[in-house]
C-alpha cells in the first residue's frame, strides 16, 4: 500500500496520525499486561500512519509490558539457506554451488532479517536486544527472560523443542498478531513438531556458519514445514476459544482476545493454548502431502 493511501485511511478514521498514546491505549484495551512475555508479529502499514513509525510501536510495546515483561520478535533470515530449496524466487540450478560458496556466515549483529516485516528488523538493532544463534530461524528478545528464551537454539529443528518457541511455551507467554493472520504465526511450527500426520518427514537443509573464526557450510536435517493450513487451524482455534468464552468455561491461561491496534485487526492469545490446540488439530486434520497435491 502506498504511503499516501495509508495517510488517507488514517485521516479518515482518526483525523490525526496514530501516536504513542493511541498505540499504548489500544494495546492495554486488547489485554496486553505488565510482565507479559509477548511474541509479536506485525504489519506496520496495517496500523495506519504512525508518528515515528516502527520505533514508536516498539516503544509503546516496551511501555505496556514494562520492565518486568519480555518482548520477543522473529528475526528469521531465510536467505541463509540452501539455494537448491528456494522457490520464491528460485535461482538457476547452475548457480547453486556458487551461491553456497559466496554466502556469508550468520552474524547475529549484522545478518538482516528477511520476510518478517519492518518492525523486527528495527527491533533487532535496539540497544540491549539479544538474538538467538540460528542462522535461519533466530528470534530477538528484550527483557528479564530474554537470555532464557534465546539460549541453546540448535541447528536441527530450529523451531522445535530446542527453540525460543518452546521456551516461550514453558514460560506461559502470549502471542500478539498486529494486522497479520495465522499464516504469520510461527508458534504453529512448534505444534507441527508436536503432532503427527501421514507424510511427515525431514529434509536436508544447509547454511553457512562461523566456527572458531572460520566460515563453514553445514548440512543438517529439519522438519519439512508447511504453513498452508495455518489459517484454517487458526480459525478453528478462534472458534474453539469463542465457544469456551460463551460457555463460561475458558480458563485464563487459554485466553484469546480480538481488537484493533490503530487500524489493524489484532489478536492476542496464550501461546501454550494455541500450541496445544494446534498439535491435536494437525494430527486430526492434516493429510499426506502427496494425496493433497494429487
Long-range contacts (C-beta under 8 A, 24 or more apart in sequence): 1-45, 3-49, 6-45, 6-48, 6-49, 7-49, 9-48, 9-263, 10-48, 10-49, 10-262, 10-263, 13-48, 13-263, 14-48, 17-48, 17-49, 17-50, 17-51, 18-47, 18-48, 18-49, 18-50, 18-51, 18-262, 18-263, 19-50, 19-51, 19-52, 19-56, 20-51, 20-52, 20-56, 20-59, 20-60, 20-63, 22-262, 23-47, 23-50, 23-56, 23-57, 23-60, 23-261, 23-262, 24-60, 24-63, 24-64, 26-259, 26-260, 26-261, 26-262, 26-266, 27-60, 27-61, 27-64, 27-261, 28-64, 29-259, 30-176, 30-257, 30-258, 30-259, 30-261, 30-266, 30-268, 31-255, 31-257, 31-259, 31-268, 32-61, 32-64, 32-65, 32-174, 32-176, 32-268, 33-64, 33-65, 33-69, 34-64, 34-65, 34-66, 34-68, 34-69, 35-65, 35-66, 35-68, 35-69, 36-64, 36-65, 36-69, 36-70, 36-173, 36-174, 37-69, 37-70, 37-72, 37-143, 37-145, 37-149, 37-168, 37-171, 37-172, 37-173, 37-174, 38-65, 38-69, 38-70, 38-71, 38-72, 38-173, 38-174, 38-175, 38-176, 39-72, 39-73, 39-165, 39-168, 39-173, 39-174, 39-175, 39-176, 39-186, 39-187, 39-271, 40-71, 40-72, 40-73, 40-119, 40-175, 40-176, 40-178, 41-73, 41-74, 41-116, 41-117, 41-175, 41-176, 41-177, 41-178, 41-180, 41-184, 41-185, 41-186, 42-117, 42-119, 42-120, 42-176, 42-177, 42-178, 42-179, 42-180, 42-264, 43-117, 43-178, 43-179, 43-180, 43-264, 44-117, 44-118, 44-119, 44-179, 45-179, 46-178, 46-179, 46-180, 46-262, 46-263, 46-264, 46-265, 47-178, 47-179, 47-261, 47-262, 47-263, 47-264, 48-262, 48-263, 48-264, 50-262, 53-118, 54-118, 54-119, 54-122, 54-123, 55-122, 57-119, 57-178, 58-119, 58-122, 58-123, 58-126, 62-142, 65-143, 67-143, 67-144, 68-143, 68-144, 69-143, 69-144, 70-141, 70-142, 70-143, 70-144, 70-145, 70-146, 70-149, 70-173, 71-123, 71-141, 71-142, 71-143, 72-139, 72-140, 72-141, 72-146, 72-149, 72-164, 72-168, 72-173, 73-116, 73-119, 73-120, 73-123, 73-124, 73-139, 73-140, 73-141, 74-113, 74-116, 74-120, 74-138, 74-139, 74-140, 74-186, 75-113, 75-116, 75-120, 75-123, 75-124, 75-131, 75-132, 75-138, 75-139, 75-140, 76-113, 76-114, 76-115, 76-116, 76-136, 76-137, 76-138, 77-106, 77-111, 77-112, 77-113, 77-114, 77-135, 77-136, 77-138, 78-114, 78-115, 78-136, 79-103, 79-114, 80-106, 80-111, 80-135, 80-136, 80-207, 80-208, 81-135, 81-136, 81-205, 81-206, 81-207, 82-204, 82-205, 82-206, 82-207, 85-203, 85-205, 100-206, 100-208, 100-217, 103-207, 103-208, 103-217, 104-208, 104-215, 105-135, 105-208, 105-209, 105-210, 105-215, 105-216, 106-133, 106-134, 106-135, 106-138, 106-207, 106-208, 106-209, 106-210, 107-210, 108-132, 108-133, 108-138, 111-135, 117-180, 132-163, 132-164, 134-158, 134-163, 135-207, 135-208, 135-209, 136-205, 136-207, 137-163, 139-163, 139-164, 139-165, 145-171, 155-207, 155-209, 155-218, 155-220, 156-220, 156-221, 156-222, 157-193, 157-222, 157-223, 158-222, 159-186, 159-189, 159-190, 159-192, 159-193, 159-223, 159-225, 160-189, 160-190, 160-193, 160-223, 161-193, 163-190, 165-189, 165-190, 165-271, 166-190, 168-271, 169-271, 169-272, 169-275, 172-253, 172-270, 172-271, 172-272, 173-271, 173-272, 174-268, 174-269, 174-270, 174-271, 175-267, 175-268, 175-269, 175-270, 175-271, 175-274, 176-266, 176-267, 176-268, 177-266, 177-267, 177-268, 178-261, 178-264, 178-266, 179-261, 179-263, 179-264, 179-265, 179-266, 181-231, 181-234, 182-230, 182-231, 182-233, 182-234, 182-235, 182-237, 183-227, 183-230, 183-231, 185-230, 185-234, 185-274, 187-271, 187-274, 187-275, 188-227, 188-230, 188-233, 188-234, 188-274, 188-275, 188-278, 189-225, 190-275, 191-233, 191-274, 191-275, 191-276, 191-277, 191-278, 191-279, 191-281, 191-282, 192-223, 192-225, 192-226, 192-282, 193-223, 194-275, 194-279, 195-278, 195-279, 195-280, 195-281, 195-282, 195-283, 195-286, 196-283, 197-282, 197-283, 197-286, 197-287, 197-288, 198-286, 198-287, 198-288, 198-291, 199-287, 199-288, 199-289, 199-290, 199-291, 200-224, 224-289, 226-289, 229-282, 229-285, 229-286, 232-285, 233-278, 233-281, 233-282, 233-285, 236-277, 236-281, 237-269, 237-273, 237-274, 237-277, 237-278, 237-281, 238-267, 240-277, 241-269, 241-273
